[in-house]
Amino acid sequence: MFRLVADLLEAGVTSTDLYRLIEQRDRVSRLRLFGRALSKLEMHTNNSIALVMLDEQDFKDTNGTSGDTGGFADRMLAVESVQVAVVLTESKDHTGAPVTKISFRSKPGPDEIDVNRVAGTLGGGGHARAAGAPPPQITHRDPRRRPRRTRRQLTTMPRQPNHNDPRPPRQPQPSGDRGSSNRPKFRPNTPKGTTFKKPALELFTSTLWEYPSQHYLPTNPNAPTVQGNPNYIGATPSWIIWQLLQRYTAPNDTVLDPMCGSGTTLDVCTDLRRTGIGFDLNPSRKDIKPADARKLPLDNNSCDLVFIDPPYSTHVNYSDDPACIGKLDAGGRDGGQAYYRAMAQVITELARVLKPGRHLGLYVSDSRHEANPRARTTRGTPRADDHSEFMPIGFELFAILRRHFKPIDIIAVVRRNAKLAQPNRQQQSLQANTFERGFNYLFIMQKPDAKAQPHPAQAPPEHPPSPLTPPHAHNAG
């Protein structure tokens, strides 16, 4: 960045030139569209909420585009009394049907409203002061229903906590009972702080698993009320581990998690009265012991079940330790060989410590390496090897697992991630003609009895040797 600034200055570019190029290049269509927006401005709740809705006709009349609405919300927030600005724009989806997108902005202060939570109730997301909601299922035939719902959500959401504000925060209204169905009412984007009762966990009977929360309610009074650390990035949904332990273990059985992260597996073991053993390259609490998942301090055939949630390539920065397996890229220039070689060593070690006839669960997701249009070589030219690439991490690890284990089943676990519904993520996927990851794999494997030998078809060939030395393993859960 500093080099670019220096180059501009050396070329004779002045601050006046930059200001003119950046701030004074609006189109007439944008000015006309802004005028149309002002003519349709609505003020609500003592002028604290400003709302405009631009339909298709507005864009046609002004020759504007959806991109011209950028900055409209900021102009409304410039009014002293306005705490939240809402911009609704009507367009058409890929089928030609009218849809409405919603953009929220808020300003800081004692009455600050977390618009991310508002967007979450409408199926969207973002952050506290800027968020959006995906196109709702309404058309021009019913243009007022969505704005009414939006205003209702804004006026009932609690304020952000402010220690200097003597007034108590507004309390959310209880949702109430809306039916007597025995099916759990899934609320994937229920914001924190709202009334929500988690359904009781029961054993799933299909290969499609879904539950409306990251954690479940424990039944053991001695168990933590929340399994693991909810703020731990990449934490494993605890109910997945609960399902495995209920099916494949009994009380007092030994359960191993070699990449234990925030200790979710250990807390589930406490709830179900299993003996949990947790290791991690960078332990986050005292009952997790430091160890390399490729060389565990355990005897052969000593564990009744193994659960592992490994890094999915380089998505999360678990630590600055260069020995972390999460530093290896499954879509790197080596074709991911270093990552898969390291994981093969981990899986071999797990096969050593697991008792014959017992089970292993591996939780993982595929991924995609997105091209970086700004990637450059040392000479400043675009990198020819930087391109978008799908990484079938699940299939690759499943092939490695089959060298040592018999496959029992493959579970598709629905990802309940609010980011998947964000309008910008959806738009990016459509523009790139790609798909967001909507599920994770849970591979359930069984170690053959000592006398049984894996079928040759269950032992795929090794990956070619990697020129890189694989690091130690580190957790993703």
Secondary structure, 3 states (H helix, E strand, C coil): CHHHHHHHHHCCCCHHHHHHHHHCCCCHHHHHHHHHHHHCCEEECCCCEEEEEECHHHHHHHCCCHHHHCCHHHHHHCCCCCCEEEEEEEEECCCCCEEEEEEEEECCCCCCECHHHHHHHCCCEEECCEEEECCCCCCCCCCCHHHHHHHHHHHHCCECCCCCCCCCCCCCCCCCCCCCCCCCCCCCCCCCCCCCCCCCCCCCCCCEECCCCCCCCCCCCCCCCCCCCCCCCCCCCHHHHHHHHHHHCCCCCEEEECCCCCCHHHHHHHHHCCEEEEEECCCCCCCEEECECCECCCCCCCEEEEEECCCCCCCCCCCCCCCCHHHCCCCCCCCCHHHHHHHHHHHHHHHHHEEEEEEEEEEECCEEECCCCCCECCCCCECCCCCCEEECHHHHHHHHHCCCCEEEEEEEEECCCHHHHCHHHHHHHHHHCCCCCCEEEEEEEECCCCCCCCCHHHCCCCCCCCCCCCCCCCCCC
